[in-house]
Each structure stands twice: as structure tokens, then as C-alpha cells.
Amino acid sequence: MSDHANNGVKQIIRHLRGLLRERNGSGVELAVEDDGFYEEGGWLYLVVTPARPGIRAFEYVERLQELERELRREFDNPNILLVPAWGD
């Protein structure tokens, strides 16, 4: 990945973290790691994990959908996907 592309991904991750901080008080606390992404076939996949145990699956999925829409709109990129993953 080129430095320019890598900087774009880092900017998206920073923005996603800001969105997560704004919403983490609602009981659905999520996180994304610096290396929690991959690119394939023109798509950017961001891996999002619960920041604490006890999150209900439907709340997790709803939050990811909201965040994904915002990121796509903010970065004018329909090829951003948030991937749910359970932490260790």
C-alpha cells in the first residue's frame, strides 16, 4: 500500500474513532485498532470490536450500520465496510 493510500486509511480510522468516542456513552462501546483494516478488490474493510463485554449482537450491528453510512458519506466512498469481530 502506498504512503498516500495508507494516510487515507489512517484518516478514516481517526475519524471512525472520533465517531466511536461520541457514541460510546450509549452502552454500545466499540473500538478499532491501528492495524484493524485490510483492502481487497477496491474495498476498505475496517474491523470493529466491542470495547467491553455484554454488547447485544443486534445493537452491535445497528451501530456498525450507522457508522458505515456516516463514513461512506463523509469520505464520499461507497466501498467502506465495517466488519464485526469479537475480541479475545
C-alpha positions as YAML, in Angstrom:
chain: A
units: angstrom
residues:
- id: 1
  name: MET
  ca: [0.00, 0.00, 0.00]
- id: 2
  name: SER
  ca: [1.38, 3.41, -0.92]
- id: 3
  name: ASP
  ca: [2.05, 6.04, 1.75]
- id: 4
  name: HIS
  ca: [-0.73, 8.20, 0.29]
- id: 5
  name: ALA
  ca: [-3.25, 5.36, 0.48]
- id: 6
  name: ASN
  ca: [-2.03, 4.45, 3.96]
- id: 7
  name: ASN
  ca: [-2.52, 8.07, 5.11]
- id: 8
  name: GLY
  ca: [-6.08, 7.99, 3.73]
- id: 9
  name: VAL
  ca: [-6.84, 4.84, 5.72]
- id: 10
  name: LYS
  ca: [-5.33, 6.37, 8.86]
- id: 11
  name: GLN
  ca: [-7.52, 9.44, 8.39]
- id: 12
  name: ILE
  ca: [-10.63, 7.25, 8.08]
- id: 13
  name: ILE
  ca: [-9.65, 5.30, 11.22]
- id: 14
  name: ARG
  ca: [-9.09, 8.56, 13.15]
- id: 15
  name: HIS
  ca: [-12.49, 9.80, 12.05]
- id: 16
  name: LEU
  ca: [-14.12, 6.48, 12.99]
- id: 17
  name: ARG
  ca: [-12.51, 6.68, 16.44]
- id: 18
  name: GLY
  ca: [-13.94, 10.16, 16.87]
- id: 19
  name: LEU
  ca: [-17.40, 8.87, 16.00]
- id: 20
  name: LEU
  ca: [-16.94, 5.98, 18.43]
- id: 21
  name: ARG
  ca: [-15.92, 8.36, 21.25]
- id: 22
  name: GLU
  ca: [-19.03, 10.46, 20.61]
- id: 23
  name: ARG
  ca: [-21.29, 7.43, 20.90]
- id: 24
  name: ASN
  ca: [-19.53, 5.18, 23.41]
- id: 25
  name: GLY
  ca: [-21.58, 6.50, 26.33]
- id: 26
  name: SER
  ca: [-24.71, 4.86, 24.92]
- id: 27
  name: GLY
  ca: [-23.82, 1.37, 26.16]
- id: 28
  name: VAL
  ca: [-22.55, 0.06, 22.82]
- id: 29
  name: GLU
  ca: [-18.84, 0.69, 23.17]
- id: 30
  name: LEU
  ca: [-16.74, -0.27, 20.15]
- id: 31
  name: ALA
  ca: [-13.09, 0.06, 19.12]
- id: 32
  name: VAL
  ca: [-10.86, -0.15, 16.03]
- id: 33
  name: GLU
  ca: [-7.12, -0.89, 16.15]
- id: 34
  name: ASP
  ca: [-4.48, 0.93, 14.07]
- id: 35
  name: ASP
  ca: [-3.90, -2.25, 12.06]
- id: 36
  name: GLY
  ca: [-7.59, -3.27, 12.11]
- id: 37
  name: PHE
  ca: [-8.15, -2.95, 8.38]
- id: 38
  name: TYR
  ca: [-7.47, -4.58, 5.05]
- id: 39
  name: GLU
  ca: [-8.10, -3.67, 1.44]
- id: 40
  name: GLU
  ca: [-9.28, -6.05, -1.23]
- id: 41
  name: GLY
  ca: [-10.86, -5.57, -4.64]
- id: 42
  name: GLY
  ca: [-11.27, -1.82, -4.19]
- id: 43
  name: TRP
  ca: [-12.98, -2.19, -0.80]
- id: 44
  name: LEU
  ca: [-11.70, -0.99, 2.56]
- id: 45
  name: TYR
  ca: [-12.63, -3.28, 5.44]
- id: 46
  name: LEU
  ca: [-12.36, -1.85, 8.98]
- id: 47
  name: VAL
  ca: [-12.51, -4.41, 11.78]
- id: 48
  name: VAL
  ca: [-14.54, -3.15, 14.74]
- id: 49
  name: THR
  ca: [-14.61, -4.98, 18.07]
- id: 50
  name: PRO
  ca: [-16.55, -4.46, 21.29]
- id: 51
  name: ALA
  ca: [-14.60, -2.33, 23.77]
- id: 52
  name: ARG
  ca: [-16.20, -4.20, 26.66]
- id: 53
  name: PRO
  ca: [-18.23, -7.40, 27.14]
- id: 54
  name: GLY
  ca: [-22.00, -7.51, 27.25]
- id: 55
  name: ILE
  ca: [-22.93, -5.89, 23.95]
- id: 56
  name: ARG
  ca: [-26.02, -7.37, 22.31]
- id: 57
  name: ALA
  ca: [-25.49, -8.54, 18.74]
- id: 58
  name: PHE
  ca: [-28.39, -6.51, 17.30]
- id: 59
  name: GLU
  ca: [-27.09, -3.30, 18.95]
- id: 60
  name: TYR
  ca: [-23.61, -4.03, 17.60]
- id: 61
  name: VAL
  ca: [-24.90, -4.49, 14.05]
- id: 62
  name: GLU
  ca: [-27.15, -1.41, 14.20]
- id: 63
  name: ARG
  ca: [-24.25, 0.74, 15.40]
- id: 64
  name: LEU
  ca: [-21.97, -0.59, 12.64]
- id: 65
  name: GLN
  ca: [-24.59, 0.23, 10.02]
- id: 66
  name: GLU
  ca: [-24.91, 3.81, 11.30]
- id: 67
  name: LEU
  ca: [-21.16, 4.33, 11.40]
- id: 68
  name: GLU
  ca: [-20.64, 2.78, 7.98]
- id: 69
  name: ARG
  ca: [-23.19, 5.15, 6.41]
- id: 70
  name: GLU
  ca: [-21.52, 8.14, 8.04]
- id: 71
  name: LEU
  ca: [-18.04, 7.12, 6.88]
- id: 72
  name: ARG
  ca: [-19.22, 6.49, 3.33]
- id: 73
  name: ARG
  ca: [-20.88, 9.90, 3.23]
- id: 74
  name: GLU
  ca: [-18.02, 11.75, 4.92]
- id: 75
  name: PHE
  ca: [-15.32, 10.29, 2.66]
- id: 76
  name: ASP
  ca: [-17.52, 10.00, -0.45]
- id: 77
  name: ASN
  ca: [-16.58, 6.34, -0.71]
- id: 78
  name: PRO
  ca: [-19.28, 3.67, -1.04]
- id: 79
  name: ASN
  ca: [-16.62, 0.94, -0.68]
- id: 80
  name: ILE
  ca: [-16.08, 1.16, 3.07]
- id: 81
  name: LEU
  ca: [-17.29, -1.80, 5.12]
- id: 82
  name: LEU
  ca: [-17.21, -2.22, 8.88]
- id: 83
  name: VAL
  ca: [-16.55, -5.81, 9.86]
- id: 84
  name: PRO
  ca: [-17.75, -7.03, 13.26]
- id: 85
  name: ALA
  ca: [-15.31, -9.15, 15.22]
- id: 86
  name: TRP
  ca: [-15.25, -10.34, 18.80]
- id: 87
  name: GLY
  ca: [-12.09, -9.56, 20.76]
- id: 88
  name: ASP
  ca: [-10.07, -12.14, 22.64]
...
